[in-house]
Amino acid sequence: MDFLTLEQSVWEMLRAETRPILLYGMGDGADKILAQFDVRGICASGVFASDEFVRGHSFHGFRVLRLSEAVEQFGKDIVIVISFASQRPEVLEKMYALDAKYTVYAPDVPVVPGPVFDRLFVHEHADEMQAAFDLLADEQSRHVFLDTVRFKLSGKLQYLRDSETDKDEVFQNVLRPTREEHFADLGAYTGDTIRELLHYTNGAFASITALEPDRRSFRKLSAYAETLGGNVRCEQGGAWSCDTVLHFSDQAGRQSRVSKQGKETQMRALDSVLDGAPCTYLKMDVEGAEYEALAGAAQTIRTYRPKLNLAAYHRSADFFALPLAVHALCADYRLYLRHHPYVPAWDTNFYAVCP
């Protein structure tokens, strides 16, 4: 399949624009998009934010405007570039309302520093993309895969909306968790995905092993774990390919990851943590360290073939490279891809089950 024929490049479309280009939002996402603008010769005209976030301040030399002020200054024929991420329904509805009225893009920039998904990236990885596509187990996965490519190339919101499903669909039709799961949660945060799993098992489980490196999140995780009773083990540490100590940017949430600077943090291989104990359900959302975490869980995966729930959006290649990595570990897995409501293509997850 020629993936390059699926859509135009958002970066090329923006570079060709003659209308004012306005960033909607501030912060890390906007920083990354403006850095790409500099590299690609794209000129931003201004920045606006939701009314409640406008306080007379500036961002990258632009005075932050309300949308009404931006329209008054630049006119109605503008291009809006969404520069932040959200899964909140009321925020998504605001984005979709803008999309219905203006030309709107949400350029895909990776959560973890690395290559941007552009035409060159697709050309370089076309064979891997095809190999992953051919492994997918159902039509919905193939639909999500192609719409993920289309969105990442074009930045058009319609492709996210067209391919999204809620969590009930994948838990009920693919994962089908039971009351006897031995759950390993890598990147447990404050316990949100433990709550998610227990929602589908009516609170029942056989065991829970949770790793979380961020100290503040770990405190909340531990407090939640104490309410569960049963066989629950929480460890403050990051998931990795081996047991070691690495620097970790201890900033909570999506800014917390392995880095060249930061707090020294214990990293653990799941194989070492479990030491042969069973695992029937394995979740990984480890801010770009999924490949190392998979290597550290290789023996567990080969021995117990747990159901897998892996974040597939931190790096540009994740949605096709992670399925290939799992297939290399165990070719018996049936591989699924789902996108849950989010802008940009975050909460795009890869799921795998053995027959």
Secondary structure, DSSP 8 states (H G I E B T S, - for coil): --GGGS---HHHHHHT--S-EEEE--SHHHHHHHHHHHHHT----EEE--GGG-SS-EETTEEEE-HHHHHHHH-S--EEEE-S-B--HHHHHHHHHHHHHSEEE-----SSSS---SHHHHHHHHHHHHHHHHHB-SHHHHHHHHHHHHHHHH--THHHHHHB--HHHHIIIII---TT-EEEEES-TTTHHHHHHHHHTTT--SEEEEE---HHHHHHHHHHHTTT-SSEEEE--EE-SSSEEEEE---SGGG--B-SSSEEEEEE-HHHHHTT---SEEEE--TT-HHHHHHHTHHHHHHH--EEEEE--SSTTHHHHHHHHHHHH-TT-EEEEEE-S-BSS-SEEEEEE--
